Amino acid sequence: MPVKHIPADYPDPHVLARVERELAHLPALVSAEETRRLRTALGQVAEGKAFLLQGGDCAESFKEFTPGNVRDTLRLLLQMAVVLTFAKGRPVVKIGRIAGQFAKPRSSPVETQGAITLPAYRGDNINGMGFTPQERMPDPERLLRAHQQSAATLELVRAFAREGYEALCDPQHWRIEHPLAAPIQDSLGFLRSLRSNPEEQHTGLDRLDFYTSHEALLLNVEEALTRLEPATGEWYDTSAHMLWIGERTRQLDGGHVEFMRGIQNPIGLKCGPGMDPDELLRLMDVLNPQAVPGKLVLIGRFGADKAAERLPRLMAATRRDGRPVVWSIDPMHGNTHTAHNGYKTRPFERILSEVRTFTQVATAEGVHPGGLHLEMTGQDVTECLGGARAVTEADLSRRYLTHCDPRLNAEQALQLAFLVAENLQTLRPAPAQAA
């Protein structure tokens, strides 16, 4: 069975095998009970009763791992969730691209600079960014370091989530020019009151449930961290609550689909412009044969210029099929281009345009526009063009810190949340999908 985008050039297979055995004996990063709780929450999204916000780093790195960076990204996701909840009056399911999002598939296995060609950088859990033969050599020990960092990140996330209300209630975080900003700021006291009234029923803001996710690219790592739950006889990948299959690895006869069909975790499936309805329905048959609500999240990633043409037929197919799925949109990957100064970037307006097309198509097709999937950071980076401060190509070199793809900075991401919330307020509700 073919398995794509997994390094085959480790210098010593015996060292790799030893590391895989060590990973198999390490404690689980997440529990089966937490994963089931996420699946139930996503079931509510599939029914049109909640919204999904999934976001975080394009690729986590060893160098940028600090408590401050983790805190800032978590706080940003929580702020965005407040905005979206305020707009729709529905709970927001919060999932980070965090605590495991290291490896990245690459368009080319090599990189050339001048007369020198070396293996491409593939993520900190595989090799290093430095353009030297030593840095670009895959190192199995990096898999252990990535696991250690993931565990430390989860500890920080859980600690910050317990104290998250104070960060949300700081008025400085809502200084943005948008009509929704003022009423949210005026209601910040409401957030504080939730702590002292836990028995009251609210729209999800009384709980800071937060889940982790990453692309299930390195199947040897995912298999090492998959555990059998004796009480249920079910298998769970304990590396994250949710895993997704990328655009490059969704082959029906491929190893990634085969692995994902055997676990109980919620599964994301990237759906790009090359996917046709029959392929999507066949993948649904394999990945969620029992039509479990909340099990399958379809993540569109088309590009602003292709979404209106390619998305309707896929949404129409799932609506006619009737099985519960979550439809989400990744407006990042289809809107990437290289600026004149050589930096890879994404224009804010194209990102926003694809989200708006997504909500319009979903409404027209009678499908719930269920969520957002974003590459973003709580840091003040200059990687995506536009936004409230109008980042230009000349600004890109100022704080271009990503290890792979450009991310929305904190201000751009929060602005996007306000604009999406405003857009969602104008839509008529889509009918719930049949179970």
C-alpha positions in Angstrom: 0.0 0.0 0.0 1.6 3.3 -1.1 2.5 5.8 1.6 3.5 9.3 0.4 5.5 12.1 1.9 7.3 10.1 4.6 11.1 10.4 4.6 12.8 7.3 3.2 16.4 8.7 3.6 17.0 8.3 7.3 20.8 7.4 7.5 20.3 4.5 10.0 17.1 2.6 10.0 18.0 0.9 13.3 18.1 4.2 15.1 14.7 5.1 13.6 13.3 1.7 14.8 14.6 2.3 18.3 13.0 5.8 18.4 9.7 4.3 17.2 9.8 1.7 20.0 10.4 4.5 22.5 7.5 6.5 21.2 5.2 3.5 21.6 6.0 3.3 25.3 5.6 7.0 26.1 2.4 8.2 27.8 -0.5 9.3 25.7 -0.7 13.0 25.0 -4.5 13.1 25.0 -7.1 10.7 26.4 -9.8 8.8 24.6 -12.5 10.5 26.8 -11.3 14.0 25.7 -11.4 12.8 22.0 -14.9 11.5 22.4 -15.9 14.8 23.9 -14.6 16.6 20.8 -16.4 14.2 18.5 -19.7 15.0 20.4 -19.0 18.7 20.1 -18.3 18.4 16.3 -21.6 16.5 16.0 -23.3 19.7 17.2 -21.4 21.5 14.4 -22.7 19.0 11.9 -26.2 19.7 13.0 -25.8 23.4 12.6 -25.9 24.1 16.3 -22.3 25.2 16.8 -19.3 26.5 14.9 -15.7 25.2 14.5 -12.6 27.4 14.9 -9.4 25.6 14.1 -6.1 27.5 13.9 -2.5 27.8 14.8 1.0 27.5 13.3 1.7 26.4 9.8 4.5 24.3 11.3 5.6 24.4 15.0 9.3 24.8 15.6 11.7 24.0 18.4 13.2 27.5 18.2 10.0 29.5 18.7 8.6 27.3 21.5 8.1 29.6 24.5 5.3 29.9 27.1 4.6 33.4 25.7 4.0 32.2 22.2 1.8 29.4 23.3 -0.2 31.8 25.5 -0.6 34.4 22.8 -1.9 31.9 20.2 -4.3 30.4 22.7 -5.5 33.8 23.8 -6.1 34.8 20.1 -8.1 31.7 19.4 -10.3 32.3 22.5 -10.8 35.9 21.5 -11.8 34.9 18.0 -14.2 32.3 19.5 -15.8 35.1 21.7 -16.4 37.2 18.6 -18.0 34.3 16.6 -20.1 33.2 19.6 -21.3 36.8 20.1 -22.3 37.0 16.4 -24.2 33.7 16.1 -25.2 32.9 19.7 -23.9 29.4 19.3 -21.0 27.6 20.9 -17.6 27.6 19.2 -15.6 24.4 19.2 -11.9 25.5 19.6 -9.2 23.3 18.1 -5.5 24.4 17.8 -3.0 23.4 15.2 -0.7 22.9 18.1 1.2 20.3 20.2 2.1 18.2 17.2 1.9 20.2 14.0 5.6 19.8 13.0 5.9 17.9 9.7 4.9 19.4 6.4 4.6 17.8 3.0 6.6 19.6 0.3 6.0 20.2 -3.3 9.6 19.2 -4.1 11.8 16.8 -2.2 14.8 19.0 -2.8 15.8 22.7 -2.5 18.4 24.4 -4.7 20.3 27.5 -3.8 22.9 28.6 -6.4 24.8 25.5 -7.5 23.9 23.5 -4.3 20.9 21.1 -4.1 19.9 19.6 -0.7 16.9 17.8 0.7 14.0 20.2 1.4 13.2 21.3 4.9 10.3 19.1 6.0 9.6 20.2 9.6 11.5 20.3 12.8 10.6 16.8 13.7 12.4 15.6 10.5 15.3 17.9 9.7 16.5 21.5 10.2 16.0 24.7 8.3 19.7 25.5 7.9 20.9 25.0 4.3 23.6 22.6 5.1 23.9 18.8 4.5 24.0 18.2 8.3 20.9 20.3 9.0 18.9 18.7 6.1 19.7 15.1 7.1 16.6 13.5 8.7 17.3 12.7 12.3 15.1 10.3 14.2 15.9 11.9 17.6 13.9 14.9 16.5 10.8 12.8 16.8 11.4 12.4 20.5 12.1 16.1 20.9 8.9 16.9 19.1 6.9 14.6 21.4 8.5 16.2 24.5 7.6 19.7 23.2 4.0 18.6 22.4 3.6 17.3 26.0 5.0 20.6 27.4 2.7 22.6 25.1 -0.3 20.7 26.3 0.6 21.4 29.9 0.8 25.1 29.1 -2.5 25.0 27.1 -4.3 23.4 29.9 -2.9 25.8 32.5 -3.6 28.9 30.4 -7.1 27.7 29.5 -8.0 27.5 33.2 -7.0 31.2 33.6 -8.2 32.3 30.2 -11.0 34.5 31.2 -8.7 37.2 32.6 -6.9 37.6 29.3 -10.3 37.8 27.5 -11.6 40.5 29.8 -8.7 42.9 29.2 -10.2 45.7 27.1 -6.9 46.3 25.2 -7.6 43.1 23.2 -10.7 44.6 21.6 -9.2 47.8 20.2 -10.1 47.3 16.6 -12.3 49.3 14.2 -15.4 47.2 13.7 -19.0 47.6 14.8 -19.0 44.4 16.8 -16.0 45.4 18.9 -17.9 47.9 21.1 -20.7 45.7 22.2 -18.3 42.8 22.9 -16.1 45.1 25.0 -19.2 46.4 26.8 -20.2 42.9 27.7 -16.8 41.8 29.1 -18.2 41.7 32.6 -20.4 39.0 31.4 -17.4 36.7 30.9 -16.2 37.3 34.5 -19.7 36.5 35.8 -19.5 33.0 34.3 -16.9 31.9 36.7 -19.1 32.7 39.7 -22.3 31.2 38.1 -21.2 27.9 36.6 -24.6 26.4 37.0 -26.1 28.8 34.5 -26.6 27.8 30.9 -24.7 29.8 28.4 -23.6 29.5 24.7 -20.3 27.8 25.4 -18.4 30.7 26.9 -18.7 29.3 30.3 -16.3 26.5 29.3 -12.8 26.8 27.8 -12.7 23.3 26.3 -9.7 23.3 23.9 -8.5 20.6 21.7 -5.4 19.8 19.6 -4.9 18.7 16.0 -2.3 18.2 13.4 -1.9 16.6 10.0 -1.3 12.9 10.3 1.7 12.9 7.9 4.3 10.6 9.6 2.3 7.4 10.0 5.2 5.7 11.9 4.7 8.3 14.6 0.9 8.1 14.6 1.0 4.3 14.7 3.4 4.4 17.7 1.0 6.6 19.6 -2.2 4.7 18.8 -3.6 2.9 21.8 -6.3 0.3 22.3 -8.9 1.4 24.9 -9.7 -1.8 26.8 -13.1 -0.6 28.0 -14.5 -0.1 24.5 -12.1 -2.2 22.4 -11.6 0.9 20.2 -8.3 2.4 18.9 -7.5 6.0 19.5 -4.5 8.0 18.1 -3.3 9.7 21.4 -1.0 12.2 19.6 -4.0 14.6 19.2 -7.7 14.9 19.6 -8.2 15.4 15.8 -6.0 14.4 12.9 -6.4 15.4 9.2 -5.5 14.0 5.8 -3.9 16.5 3.5 -4.5 17.3 -0.1 -1.4 15.3 -1.1 -2.2 12.1 0.9 -5.9 11.4 0.5 -5.5 8.6 -2.0 -8.2 6.0 -1.5 -5.7 3.2 -1.8 -3.0 5.0 0.2 -1.6 4.3 3.6 -2.9 7.5 5.2 -6.5 6.8 4.5 -6.0 3.2 5.5 -4.6 4.2 8.9 -7.2 6.9 9.6 -10.1 4.5 8.9 -9.1 2.4 11.9 -9.1 5.1 14.6 -12.0 6.7 16.5 -10.6 10.2 16.5 -12.4 12.9 14.5 -10.8 13.1 11.1 -10.3 16.1 8.9 -10.1 15.7 5.1 -8.7 18.5 2.9 -10.9 19.0 -0.2 -9.2 20.9 -3.0 -10.1 22.0 -6.5 -9.1 18.6 -8.0 -11.6 16.6 -6.0 -14.8 15.4 -7.6 -18.0 14.4 -5.8 -17.6 10.7 -6.5 -14.1 10.7 -4.9 -15.4 12.6 -1.9 -18.3 10.2 -1.3 -16.0 7.2 -1.6 -13.7 8.7 1.0 -16.7 9.3 3.2 -17.6 5.6 2.8 -14.2 4.5 4.0 -13.5 7.1 6.7 -16.9 7.1 8.3 -18.8 4.0 7.2 -21.2 4.2 10.2 -22.0 7.9 9.6 -21.0 8.9 13.2 -21.9 12.6 13.7 -18.7 14.6 14.4 -16.4 12.0 13.0 -15.6 13.7 9.6 -14.7 17.3 9.0 -14.5 18.3 5.3 -12.0 21.2 5.0 -12.3 23.1 1.7 -9.1 24.7 0.3 -9.7 26.0 -3.2 -8.4 29.6 -3.6 -10.5 32.6 -3.9 -10.6 32.3 -7.7 -11.8 28.7 -7.7 -14.1 28.3 -4.7 -17.3 29.5 -6.4 -16.8 27.1 -9.2 -15.5 23.9 -7.4 -17.2 24.0 -4.0 -20.9 23.9 -4.9 -20.8 20.5 -6.5 -19.1 19.0 -3.4 -21.5 20.5 -1.0 -24.5 19.5 -3.1 -23.2 15.9 -3.1 -22.9 15.7 0.7 -26.3 17.4 1.1 -28.0 14.8 -1.2 -26.0 12.0 0.5 -27.5 13.0 3.9 -24.7 11.7 6.1 -23.6 14.1 8.8 -20.4 16.0 8.0 -18.8 19.3 9.2 -18.0 21.7 6.3 -15.1 24.0 7.2 -13.0 26.3 5.0 -9.2 26.7 4.9 -8.8 30.0 3.0 -5.0 30.0 3.4 -3.5 27.3 1.2 -5.2 28.2 -2.1 -4.2 31.8 -1.8 -0.5 31.7 -1.6 1.8 33.4 -4.1 5.4 34.7 -4.2 5.9 38.4 -3.7 8.2 40.4 -6.0 10.9 40.3 -3.3 10.8 36.5 -3.1 8.7 36.1 0.1 5.9 33.6 0.0 2.8 35.4 1.2 -1.0 35.5 1.2 -3.2 38.6 0.7 -5.8 39.2 3.5 -8.5 40.2 0.9 -8.2 36.9 -0.9 -8.4 35.0 2.4 -11.6 37.0 3.3 -13.0 36.5 -0.2 -12.7 32.7 0.0 -14.4 32.7 3.4 -17.3 34.8 2.1 -17.7 32.6 -0.9 -17.8 29.5 1.4 -20.6 31.0 3.5 -22.5 32.1 0.4 -22.2 28.7 -1.3 -23.1 26.8 1.8 -26.3 28.9 2.3 -27.3 28.5 -1.3 -26.8 24.7 -1.1 -28.6 24.3 2.2 -25.4 23.3 4.1 -24.3 24.7 7.4 -21.1 26.8 7.0 -19.5 25.0 9.9 -16.0 26.4 10.5 -12.7 28.1 9.8 -9.3 26.5 9.5 -6.5 29.1 9.7 -2.8 29.3 9.8 -2.2 32.1 12.3 -0.1 33.1 15.2 -0.5 35.3 18.3 2.8 37.0 17.4 3.2 40.3 15.6 4.5 38.9 12.3 4.5 40.4 8.9 3.8 37.4 6.6 0.4 38.0 5.1 -0.4 41.1 3.1 -3.1 43.6 4.0 -5.3 43.7 7.0 -6.0 46.7 9.3 -2.4 47.9 9.2 -2.1 47.2 5.5 1.1 45.1 5.5 2.9 45.6 2.2 5.5 43.6 0.3 8.1 46.0 1.7 7.0 45.1 5.2 7.4 41.3 4.8 11.1 41.2 5.7 10.4 43.0 9.0 9.1 40.0 11.0 8.9 37.1 8.6 9.3 34.3 11.1 7.4 31.3 9.7 9.2 28.0 9.2 7.0 27.1 6.2 3.9 29.0 5.1 2.8 32.6 5.9 0.5 33.1 8.8 -2.1 35.7 9.8 -0.8 37.8 12.7 -2.9 38.4 15.8 -4.4 41.6 14.5 -5.3 40.2 11.1 -6.8 37.0 12.6 -9.0 38.9 15.0 -10.0 41.3 12.2 -11.0 38.3 10.1 -13.1 36.9 13.0 -15.0 40.2 13.2 -15.6 40.3 9.4 -16.7 36.6 9.3 -19.0 37.2 12.3 -20.6 40.1 10.5 -21.0 38.0 7.4 -22.6 35.1 9.4 -25.1 37.5 11.0 -26.5 38.3 7.5 -27.1 34.7 6.5 -30.3 32.8 6.8 -29.7 29.6 8.8 -29.0 26.5 6.8 -31.2 23.5 7.5 -29.6 20.8 9.7 -28.2 17.8 7.7 -30.0 14.5 8.1 -28.4 12.1 10.6 
